[in-house]
Amino acid sequence: MRCGTWLALFALPALAACAAVPDEPPRALSVEEPPVASDAGEAAACSALAAAGPSLSLAQPGTDLLDPQWVLGATDAPVYLYTSSATPTEGRVVQRVALDPWSAQPPAFSEPALALDAKHQTIPGEAFAVERLYPLDDDDNFESVVVYRERYTTVFPDPLPPGGFFRTARAWSEGSEPFSSWSQHVGTHYGERMVSFRSSGVEQLAITEVHEPGPRYAMMVGTVSKGVGSSRTGMYVGCATTPIAFDAAWWKGVDEEDTGWVLRYWLFGAALGAPTDWTPGWRPCDVKYPGVGPATTIYLGRYSADGISIGLNGNAMASKEAIHEAAPVARLRMAPRPDGAWLAWTLAPLEDAPGALRVARMTPSGEIALPPITVPSCSTPVAGSLAAEQVDGDLVVAVVETNTHGKDRIVLRRLDAEGTLTWMTTLFPGGKVEGSLSMLAQRGRGLLIAWAERPSSSSASQLRAVRLGCAEGFAPATPVCETEDVIPQ
């Protein structure tokens, strides 16, 4: 029986203090004055966050639920939580549940429903990503756009190496007919791994990773315009001998000093071993970059499908700044700000150094606004778990940390525009956390966070979700590490 049940959060004593420490004093930077504030990610005041009730659990007996991903619907409520679940044929399919997290009634997940494409087919769930889809007209009731990996591999067009590919489909839920005449899959993105998938409401940006012999890793950027009927693929970004990290944030502002036009483009961070010349077409890593190394350099830049908004013609990417790290970047997440974007990333652990959580800010012109800061961890961070969102201009980052007893906990931290740690809280899962965290900020309301956890090695993984609401007038205590062991449920 599919079910949603409530579980309680546990409040534990706070024992050790943590504070964000900059690597170096802020230095003078020559940056352009940014355009007027963007409405991307803009939120009403939410100066403090506090847990809003107990956590919500979703389980399907005997079936692993994995890879939870939040997405807003056409309006702020309900929100949807997508997940993948096993099928009797040993494949996986995408499901979703709905939730009205801020209603006067105690929130509860709806019954899980299969996510279907426009051809009434289930959507494969082996590897997928989901984003918000804005309705094209009043008769359009598709709420989400999903990019998913096909279950089989194919021979790519020469000279791409053989491998899998991702398709993009507008999704609707089982039990409700779509009211749109749109009936085709759009967008084919070659690759083995979906690195990032973002939606601006105007277009979707898909970043995939292609595995070459060697091994080598490469990345393609595909833009699906308005979620219907057209796609652009083939922007080749770079190579590395370790998995690539990439994310993007949509930015919009007025070019007051020059044209007065409204500029729209993607701000991005790309962790690579070597960048390409950023032109359409394939550039094999093992041919053009035989000495490429791990993904230790984060290139900051801008991408525009037509190049006009960033002063270039054609499909265009441009970078002015780079951040150099001593260890490979494991995961990178971005969140928009009115004056640019936040970046957060984790470094993979090395033999002589543990993993680390780092943050920075960039301007709308793609330059560094706040130099990289290392955020001290309470325990060992799990590099691939990172999630990040913007709340009232601040950055909220969440990461799984494993203590000396091998137990996981989820630590959320809030940093202001100067990188100062202002708030911190710890959530205690009922088992090992699997995969990445998913976080969603809602304007003036707060945050939602979800994760998959496995209570024991012999049990199926389930989903947990927690609401963190805006708590105006609440003065948070000094950020501290909560180091007590988990209280048994």
C-alpha positions, 0 to 999 in steps of 0.5 A: 500500500502506498502511504505517507506517514509522519515522523518526528524530528529530534531536538538535540543539545548543541555542543561545538561552535562552527563559523565560516572562515574566509581563505583570504581577506576580501580583495579589490576587484574591478567589476562592472556595476550590475544592472537593476535587480533581477526577479530571478529567485527574488523573495519576500523577507525571510530573515530567519528559518525554523522547523515547521512541524515534524518531518514527512515520510513516504515509503512503498514496502519492498520498493526503493524510492530514490533520487527525490527532486522538488519542483514548483507547479504552475503556482506556488501550491501545490509543489511536487516531489518526483522520485524513481521507483522499481518495477517488476521488470527490474527497471525504474520509473518516475513517480510523483506526489503533490504537497501543499506545504504551507496550508492551514491543515497538516501537510500530507503527501498525495498518493504517488502517481506515475509520471507520464509523457505526452504519449501516455508512456511511463518515464524511465527513472534510471537517471532523470531530472525535473524542472518547472514548466510554465503553461503556454496557455490557459488550456495547458495543464502540463506542470513539469518538464522531465529529462530522462536517460533511455534504457539502451545505448546507441551509436552516436553520430560520428565522431561521438563515442557509443553511449546513452542519451537523454530525452526531454518530455513534458510530464503529467500525472497518472489519472489526469489527461493533459489538455495540450495538443503538444504530443512530441518528445523534444530535445535529445541530449547525448550523454551517460550522466545528467550533470544539471538541468535548469529551467528559466520559464523561457528555456531549459538548459540540460548539461550532460556528461559523455564518457570517452575511452581513457576514461575521458569526460565531456559535456554537452549543453542543450537548450530546449526553447519554451519546452516545446518543438525545438531544441539545440544541442552540441555545445561542447564545454570541456574535458576532465579525467574526473566527473565534471561538475556544472550548474547554472542560474538564470539572470535577468536585468536591465542594461541601463548604461548601454542599450536599456534592453532587458538582458537575459542569460545564464550565469554558470560555473563549470568545473573542468580539467580543460575548457574548449573554445566553446563553439558548437560541435564535438571536440574529442578529449583524447585528441585535442586534450591528451594531457587533460587533468581532473576537474579542479578549475571552476570557470565562471561565465555567461551563456546565451543561446543567441549570444546577443545578451552577452555581446556575442553572436551565435551560441555563445559562452564567455568566461572572465574568471576562474577558481583553482582548487587543489582537489577535484570538484565533486558537485557544484550548485548555483542559486540566483541573486538580484546582483548575480549568483551564489556558487556552492561546491564540494571538493572530493576527499584526497588521501591527505585531505578530507572533502570540503564545502566551499562557497563564492558569489559572482556578478552578472558579468561573470566576475567574482564578487565574493572570493571563495570561502571554506565552510567548516564541517562538523563531521566528514561531508559527503561530497555528492550530497550538496544542495543550495538555495537562495533565501532573501539574498542569503545562501542556504546550503545543505550537505550530508555529514557522517560522524565518527560512528558512521551515522549520517546527519544533514546540516543546513547552513545560511550565509549572508552576502559577506559569507558570514555564517548566520544560522545552522540546523541539523536534521537526523535521518533514520538511516543512511542517506542515499544520493543527493539532497533536494531543496526548494525555496518558496518566496516569503514562506521558507524551504523544503528539503527532501532526501532518500534514506535506507533504515537498514541494509535489508530494508527499502529506501524511503523518502523524508521531507522537512519544512523550514518556515520563515520565522520573523522576529525569531532570533537564531542562536549562535550556529553550532554543531550538534554532535550527539548520536541519533536518538533511536526512533 
